[in-house]
Amino acid sequence: MSDKKRSIAIWCTPHEGNISTSYQIHINFWRISKKSKLKKVNNKRDFIEIGILLNNPREIKEICLYIPIKVNVKDISDCSNYFKNNDIAQGIFNEPLNSFEDNNPRRIDFLKLNEKFGSIYQFPTSNAILDSNYINISEQNDGSIIKITDTSLNCAKEIYNLTEKFVYFRIRVFIPHDNNPFIKDIEPLDSIMMSGFDVVEYMDFRINEARMLPDQVEDIIRNSTSGRKIPCDYIAFLTAVPVTTSLSISSPNMHKQRLLEHEIWNDYVPDGIPDGMMVYHWKKLPPNESNSVDDFITFIKLQTRFTDSITLIKYLIFAFLFGIAGNLCASVVQYCFTTYMWPAR
């Protein structure tokens, strides 16, 4: 995949009239697929979660996301059900929240100190798959455009009319094992000669960086927004990686880091999470001269000590063959030396 296709894009199509609202972007990247010699050995897949917080959905017609991988509807799921757990809601928003359902199948509400805080939208499903009338997917430039439709936005407006608080969308997108554009592996060339070695992984994560988007996607964004931009006032990026993986370089500076509580988050991830997961958190607010965050870029270098039974067996076979080869070479040298250079007298 070329660098031109690495960025995620998120944009909102406005209604006619003045724009007085804004939105936030929350991106989580979960690094949980287990590898052996840089190949998958289980069915766990990395995934990204994309959250869009609308301060006032009345002025927004639809929300679109571009991700640089081809996905189908089975690769996407709604995260709203997890927010029925107060610990999950508090962990996502970093606020002391209580969540509850108010006899409305399209939303879960949050209270902060017994006052309304906001709501998360629940996407309808059909046969356990997201309903295409509310969210649909199309291929674009070896990637996918995920569209939260005007039908969903109309539901969000009804929620806002009742609560007058933000409405939140959050979806999860699973990443294929063989096509992960966000992270790359570098294996040492001499790994066969070691019983264990360090694997370097680097993550180059970009959001709304125009020069890293396909030209056709840029055209779609310009045509859908008609130059009328709804400002983004906050971008947060978090990545969760096993605690055995060390973060050696990151840019820009990290906001915070913490150990993930296994008893809370294990059920949040399909098939559970490894014992010990670290969360690293970055955020970006509008600069002083602007009321909008135009893009977000972070580079992360990870380092993992890798060893398993296959690696150990290969190392032992190599060491055994190397020892035999060394003994054969020594015998040949000794024979040649004694036969031709110092013949028997």
URRA-V174350 format. One record per backbone hydrogen bond with DSSP energy under -0.5 kcal/mol. NH is the residue of the N-H (numbers start at 1). CO is the residue of the C=O. If there is no record, write none. Layout:
nh = <NH,NH>
co = <CO,CO>
//
This chain:
nh = <5,6,7,8,9,11,13,14,15,20,23,24,25,26,27,28,29,30,30,31,31,32,36,39,41,47,48,49,50,51,51,52,53,54,54,55,55,56,59,60,61,62,63,64,65,66,67,69,71,75,76,77,79,82,83,83,84,85,86,88,89,90,91,92,93,94,95,97,98,100,107,108,109,110,111,112,113,113,115,117,118,119,120,121,122,123,126,129,131,134,135,136,138,140,143,144,145,146,146,147,147,148,148,149,149,153,154,155,156,157,158,159,160,161,162,163,164,166,167,168,169,171,172,173,174,174,175,179,181,183,184,186,191,193,194,197,199,200,200,201,201,202,203,204,204,205,205,206,207,208,210,212,213,218,219,220,221,222,223,224,225,226,227,228,229,231,231,233,233,234,235,236,237,238,239,240,241,241,243,245,246,246,248,248,249,251,255,256,258,260,262,264,265,266,268,269,269,272,276,278,279,280,281,282,284,286,290,293,294,296,298,299,300,301,302,302,303,304,305,306,306,312,313,314,315,316,317,318,319,320,321,322,323,324,325,326,327,328,329,330,331,332,333,334,335,336,337,338,339,340,341,341,342>
co = <2,3,212,206,66,64,62,12,59,18,231,53,234,51,236,49,238,28,47,29,240,30,39,36,34,30,173,28,171,26,49,169,24,52,167,22,53,22,56,57,13,13,148,11,146,9,144,67,69,72,73,172,170,79,79,80,81,82,84,85,85,86,87,88,89,90,90,95,111,109,104,120,100,118,98,115,96,111,112,110,110,166,108,168,106,121,129,126,124,131,131,147,145,143,140,67,138,65,144,136,145,63,146,134,147,149,150,151,152,153,154,155,156,157,158,159,160,117,54,119,52,50,77,48,75,172,46,176,179,180,202,200,188,190,191,306,304,186,198,199,302,184,300,182,202,203,298,204,296,8,208,209,210,214,215,216,217,218,219,220,221,222,222,225,227,21,229,23,231,23,284,25,282,27,280,29,239,278,276,242,244,303,246,301,301,299,281,281,279,277,260,261,261,262,265,265,266,269,274,241,258,239,256,237,235,233,287,232,292,207,205,251,203,249,201,300,246,199,244,197,304,308,309,310,311,312,313,314,315,316,317,318,319,320,321,322,323,324,325,326,327,328,329,330,331,332,333,334,335,336,336,337,337>
//
